[in-house]
């Protein structure tokens, strides 16, 4: 599984489960589609989402 491999590599938080990651990605995609986010907003929002999935120092 990609998520487990990313967690073993230390690039994704250990407490991020598959269900949570899927929920976050789906919510971001649906928000972008329904609200008509421009490319800059999509980039910034995804950057924040991905930062939140990184392990804490």
N, C-alpha and C positions, 0 to 999 in steps of 0.2 A: 504494500500500500504506500502511495506517495506521501501521505501525511506521516506515517510511522517512520519512513526513511528520512524525512525532513526533521523530525524530532530527534532521531538518532544522530543526525549530523549537527544538531544544535542550532538549527535555523528557525525552528518553530517551537513555541512554548510546549512544555510537556503536558500542561493541563488543557490544551486545546483539543477537544474531541472532534471526531468526524461530523457529528450532528451540529455542533456549534459552528464549525468552519463552513459547512454547507449553508446553514441558516444565514450567516453573515454575508456570504457571497451572493446568495439568492436575493436577500434583502437589498443589497447594494445594486444589483442588476435591475431589480424591479423598480427601485427608486429612480435610477437613471433613466429607465424607459418611460415611466409614467410622468416624471417631472421634466423630461426633456433636457437633462443636464448636458451642458456643452463639454467639449473635450477637455478643457482646462479643469472644470469641476470634477469630471470623472477621474482625471489623473490625481488631483489633490485628495479626493475622497478615498481612492484605492490606496494611495500612499499612507494615509492615516490608518486604514484597515490593516494593511500589511505590517506597519510599525507595531500595531497592537498585538499581532501574532508572534512577533519576535520575542525570544526569551529575555527576561530581565537580567541585568548584570548582577 
